[in-house]
Amino acid sequence: MAAPAEVAADPTALDLTDPQTFLDHDARRMWRSYREHHPVYWHPGSGGLPGFWVLSRYEDIVAAYRDNKRYTSERGNVLTTLLQGEDSAAGKMLAVTDGPRHREIRNLMMKSFSPRVLKPVVDNVRARTRRLVRQAVERGTVDFATEVADQIPIHTIGDLMGIPAADREQVVDWNAQTLSRYSSEDSELESVMARNEIVFYISQLLAERRADPGEDVLSTLATATVDGEPLTDEEIILQSYSLILGGDESSRATAAWAVLAFSDYPEQWRKLKSGEVARETAAEEILRWTTPTMHFGRHALEDVPLRGHTIREGEIITMWNISANFDEEVFTDPYTFDLARTPNKHVSFGHGPHFCLGAYLGRVHMLAMLEALCSMVADIELAGEPRRLFSNFGHGHSSMPVRLAPEPNAP
């Protein structure tokens, strides 16, 4: 897309706690206005909830991600929990645990995410992606979000955790309702209930693994020790919940955004198909362009001076990846979708000590999708109006109707 027009919504008039804001305003135009006029902005509280700081510059966001001395994740890391003042999973779930305990649990889980251990999972990702894309091409017109993108990452997580194939569709539906609701008609109560369903389901799986361990991640957690002590059931359930939440949401959002971008920018699609740009380089640009997770956040542990402001101890900061990835001070022509872009220091997987554990798998998903599309699809065009998720966290689609023209020389 071209650079945003000069006229944009006044950042001081926007409510970033309301998912509708992100449907009503063009994200790139909106965030450029923050970066230029309010790079460190105090968002007032409302409805009895506290205010919070909004960071929109790449430099400030990366610095905050790195700084685990002055900021903590242990009182929440997304607006939903940050505004409540606490996170019940703090100190137990990796994403909201800091310090030595975070390093110990992360090192344990990293053993299950090494390329060597993941090879059979990766092979399944490639085979499953090819099968789904082939079926989509045979149908011609499909909802790429629900019929393709939704189907791949949850099966990967299912393979990792040993979730029975028959249960995976239900897990996808629960997950979609947790942080990224389909529309404003889906209530917060429904989100909480869906979260509880996932937790209860994992607890049942855990009981089975404790009785009969296998070779999946859940079994690894069930039989592992940290500092000579086994993980509690609650810790294991929360790590598993985090895997489902992060792995499913991000990868499916990126896949759907990719086909939309190829439809919008056919010259880039042709360069990818012809081999003019490497798939690995293209994958990084798609991750930047998509930014599937719009923000994360922290609480300040002490007063922090920043660009003429003072973030007070106990106050909330939010780091907006969706702004950082289009910062003109870091990315040349950031509003140009350029599959050959290099370097590409996007923060779509976060940064610092909490850098996404599943980044390798996320890239595997994207590369498998690009490989399948390039070999089997000649052209991509929209077949209807895409429908965005109702969320201020997940940047994805609940519907993406596309028409896929078959590649005549497809293998």
N, C-alpha and C positions, 0 to 999 in steps of 0.2 A: 504494500500500500504506500501511497505517497505520504510525505510528512503531514502531520495533522494541521488543520487550519489554525489560524491565530486565535479565533474565538473559541473558547471552551468554557465549560461550567466552572463557576467559582468554587475552588476547593473548600473554602470556608462554609459553603452552603450545602456540602454533600454529607450524607450520613453513611459512613463506611461500615456501620453495624447492620445496615439494611441490605440484604441481597438484591433487592430491586434496583438499587443504585447502579449495580454492575450490569444490569440489563438495559437500563435507560441511557447510559452514557458510554461513548466509545472509550475503551480502556486506555488506549495509547494516547489519545488527545487529553484525557483526564489526568493521566499521570505526568505528562509533560508539563502541564500547568502546575502540579505540585512541585516538580523538580525545579522549575524556573522561579516560582514565586514563594513557595512554602516548603523548602526541602526538609525542614524539621518543623513539624506542625503539631500543635496541641489540639486534638479532636475533643471537643467538649462532651461530657457525659450527658445521658438523658435517661428518663424512666427509672431513676434510682441507681443506674449503673455508672461506674466511674469513667472519667475521660482517659485518653491515652495519647501517646506520642506516635506520630506517623513519620517514618523515615522513607524517603523516596530516592535518594541518591545511592548509586552503586557503592561508592567509597564508604559511605556511612553504614550501609547495610552489611557489607563484607566485614567491616571492623566490628560491628555488633555481633555477628555470627561467631567471630573468632574469640570474643571477649567473654570467657566464662568466669572471670574474676569479679567483674562489676555487674554482670547480668546473670540471671538464673532462669532455667526452664522449669524449675520445680514447683511453680505456682501456676502452671499452664503454659502452652506454647502456641495456641490459636485463640482468636478473639472469643470464641464460644466459652472457653474455660477461663481465659485471662480475666474477663470482665466479672466472673463470679468470685475472683480472688483466690481461688485454689483449684487444684486438680486432684481428685481422689486417687489417681494413679501415680502421683508424685513419689519419687524414690523407689518405684516398683517397675514402671514401664520405661524402657530405654529412652524414649523421646522426651520424657519429663523427669529424667534423673541426671544429675551432674556429678562431677568429682570422681573419686576412685571407684565408686560403685558403678558408675556409668562405664568407665573403661573396662572393668572386669566383665560386666554383662555383654558389652559390645564385642570384646575379644572372644568370648564364648560363642556368640552368634556368628561372628565372622568366619568361624570354622565351617559353618554350613553354607557360606556364601562365596567360597573360593571358586575360581573357574574350574579347578580340577573336580571338586565335589559336585559342582553344578552341571558337568558335561551331559549326563543323561537328561537332566531337566531342559537344558538348552536344545538338545536334539529333539525333544518333544515339542518345544516351542516352535521350532522351524517347521516340523512336520504338520503340526496343528494349524499354524498360520497359512501354510500353503493349501491345506485342505479347505479352510474357511474361505480364503480368497478365491480358490477355484470354484467353489459352490456359489459364491457371490457373483462371479463372472458369468456362470451358467444361467443364473436368474436374470442377469442384466441390470435390473433396477432393485436396489436394496436399501434398507436403513443401515448404513455402515456402523453407526453407533451401537445399535442393539444386536445386529446380526453378525457382526464381525468383531469390532473393537471390544465389546463387552465380554466376548467369549474367550479371549486369549489369556489375559493376565490372571483371572480367577482360577483357570485350570493350572497355570504355572504355580500359583500359591497352593492350590489343591495338591499338586504333585509334591511340593516341598513339605507340606504338612500332613499329607496322607488323608486328605478330605475325600470321602467317597464321591465318585462322579455324579451319583444321583442327587447329592445334596448341594452341588455347586451353584446351580441356578438360584436356589433360595438364598444362598450366601451373597450372591451378586445383588439381589434385590434388597436384602437387609442393608448391605453396605452402601448402596446408592441413597438410602434414606438417612444415613447417619450425619454426615457433614455437608453433603451436597444434595439437597432435596430437589425433586423433579420440578416443583412449582410452588408458588406461594400458598397453594391450597393444602400442601402437606404440612401438618402442624409440628411444632417442636415436640409435642408428646409422642407423635409417631416416630420421630427421630430417636428419642430416648428409648422407646420400646424396641425399635430395630437394633439399637446398640445392645440392649439387654438380651435380645434373642441371640446375637452373635456370641456374647460372653457365655451364655448358658450352653450354647451348642459346643463351644470350645471346651467347656468344663466336662461335657460328656465324652468328647474325644480324648481328653487328658486322662480321664479315669480308665479308658480302654488302653491307652499307651502305658500307664503305670502297671497295669496287669499284664500287658503283652507288648513290650517295646519293639519298635521296628527300626527302620533306617531313616525316618523322616525327621524334620526339624523339631517337631513336637516331642518325639521320643528322645532326641538329643537333650532338649531342655529338661525333660522329665527325669533323666538319669544323670545329669551333670551336677557338679558342685562348684561353688564359688567361695573361696577362702575356707574350704573344707566343709561347707554347709550346702545342703541341697537347696535349690530354689523353691519357694513356696508355691502352692497351687495358684495363688493370686498373681504372683510374678510371672509364671509361665503363661497363664491365660492372657495377661495384659500384653506380653511380648507377642503372642500369637495374634491377638486382636490388632496390634499395631502393624503386623505384617500384612494382614488382610486389608486393612484400611489404606495403608500407603501403597502397597504393590498393585492393588486392583485399580484404585482411583486414578493414579497418575498415568499408568500405561494406557488405559483405555481412552483417557482424555487426549493423550498425545496422538494416538492412532487416528482418531476421528478428525482432529485438527489438521493432521497431515493431508488427508484426502481433500479437505476443504481448501487448503493452501495450494495443492496441485491443480484444483479446479480454477482457483482465482489467478494462478500464475502458471499458465501452460508452458511458457518458455522454460521455466525452471524444471518442470516435469520432463520436458524433452531432453534437457541437459542431463538429468539424472538417468533417464532411460538409455541414452546414448553412451553413457559412461564418461561423459565430459567432466562430471564431478564424482568424487568418491562417495560411496554410501556412508562411510563413517563420518565424513565431513558434513554431509547432508543431514545425518541424524542429529548432530549437534545444533545445526541451525533450526531444525524442526523443534527441538527441545527449547531453544531460546524463544522462538516465535510463539510457541504454545504456552509456555510457563504454566504447567498444569496445577501447581500449587501457588496461589496468588500471594499468600503471606505466611509468616510465622511471627512469633512474638516472645517477649521475655519480660521479667520484672527487674527493675534496677535494685542492686544490693547496696548501692551508695550513690551519692550525688555525682552526676556525670555531666561535665560541660560539653556542649556540642553546638557549633555554629551560632554562638551568641545566646544560646538557651541553656538552662540547667535542668536536666532530667533528675528529679528528686528521688531519693531512696524510697522504694516501694511503688513507684509509678510504673506504668506499663509502657513498653515500646513495641511497635509493630514494624516489621521489616517487610517491605512490599517487593517481592521478587519480580512481580509483573511490571514494576517501574524500573528496577535495577537493570533488567534485561534489555531495556530500550534507552538506557542513559547515553546521551550523545557524547559525553566525556569519555566513554569507554568503547562504544561501538560506532564505527563509521557507517553513516547512512542507516541508522537502526530501524527505520521504517521500510527498508528494502528487504524483501525475502530473498536472501542470497545463499543458495545451497553450497557455494564455494567459500563462504565466509571463514576466514582464519586470520588470526586466532579468534576463538569464540569462548570467552571466559564467562559464560552464563552461570546463573545461580539457580537453575531449575531444580537441582538436587540439594539446594542449600549450600552451606559452607561451614568450615571449622569442625569442632568436635562432634557436632550432630549431623555432619554430612550424611546424606541418605545411605543407609546400609544396603539398599537394593539398587543402587545406581548401575551396577554392572548388569543386573537383570533388566533394568529399564532400557538400557542401550541394546541388549540382546533382543528385546521385544521390538524396538524400533527398526533395527537392522533386518530382522526376520520379515517384518512387514514390508520394508522397502524392497527386499529381494523378491518377495512374492508378487508385489504389485508390478515391479519392473518386468518380470518374466511373463506375467499372464495378462496384464492390462495394457491396452493401447492408449486409450483416452479416458479421462474422468471428467464428468460434469454433474453439477447439482441437478437433482430431480424434484426438488421441493425446498421449503424453507427450513434451514437448520433450527433446532430449538436448544437454547442454552440451559444449563443447570441453574437452579435458583440457589445461588450460594455466594458468599463473600470469601470463600476459601478455595473450593475446587473450581478450576477454570476449564469446564468441559461442556459436553452436549448430551442431552437425553435423546436427541434424534438428529440424524444426518442422512437424509435421502440423497443417494447418488446413483448415477447411471454409469456402469463400467463397460466400456467397449472392449471385447476380447482381443488379445494380441494374436494375430494370425499364425505366428511362428512359435507359439507357446509350447514349452516342452510337455 
